[in-house]
Amino acid sequence: MCRAYFQDRINKLQEHYNELFELAMLNEEVYGSEYNFEPRVGVPYHLYRNFSGKLFLSLIDPPWNGASKMEYVKSVELTADATWRVIDFQQKK
């Protein structure tokens, strides 16, 4: 019984570590993207990849139908603690 208790705790710690790691990777990706505005908390933004492979953050809703189509990557939102989280853009509308 003791072994099961510790194994369960280890599994929960591993899950928490994986969540934190994914959050760190997401934030590195978004903060490393190009944008020329000050993001605001709670506003949906969209991460796109341009033809040269660079990521940039935009307010333009997917899909991008401009002259040069951009690859939509994901929708994100800045939280009050200055971290980004992935959102389901369709539910935000």
N, C-alpha and C positions, 0 to 999 in steps of 0.2 A: 504494500500500500504506500509506503514511504517513497519507493522508487517511482511509482506512478505519479505521485504528487510532484516530485521534482522534474520528472519528464514533462508533465503538463506545464509547469512554470517555464521550463526551457523553451518549449514550443511557443508559448505566448510571448516570451522575450524575442524569439526569432521572428515571429510575425510582426512585432512592433519595430524591430530593427529593419525589416524589409520595407515596411510602410515609410519609415523615416528616410531610408535610402532612396526610395522612389520619389518622395517629396523633395529631397535634396537635388536629385537629378532633374526633376521638373523645374525647380527654381533656378538651377544653373542654366538650363536651356532657355527659359524665358528671360532672365536677367542678362543673358549673353546675346539675346536677339537684338536687332536694330529697331529703334523707335525714336520718334522725335517729339514726344509729348510726355507729360507727367501723368502716369497711370493713377486712377482714382479707385479707392476701395469700393467693391461691390458692383463695378461696371464690367460687363462681359467684353472681353477682348478675344481676338482670334490670331492664332499663330499660323503664319504662312511660310512656305519655302519658295524663293524666287528661282528663276531659270539658272542662276549660277550656284544654287544650293544654299544660299544664306537665309537664315531665319529672320523674320521680322514680325513685329506685333502690330495689329491693326484693329480699328473699330469697324471696318467693313465686314458685313455679315457674309458668311459663306453661302453659296460658292462665289468666288471672285470671277466676275464676267467681264473684266476689263480688257483692254487691248492685248495685253500679254497675260494669259491665264497663270494664276499662281496656284501652287499646290497647298490646299488646306491641310493643316497638321492637327490642330485641336483648338478648342475654346477653353479659355482660362479666366480666372477672376482673382484679383488681388484681395487678400484678407486684411483685417485690421492689424494683424501682427506682422505685416509686410512680407508674407509668404504667398505664393501663387498656388491655386488649386485648379484642377481640371473640372470643368462644368459641362453639363449637357445643354448645349446652347438652345435646342428646341424647347426645353422645359422653361428656360428663362424668358422666352418671348411672351 
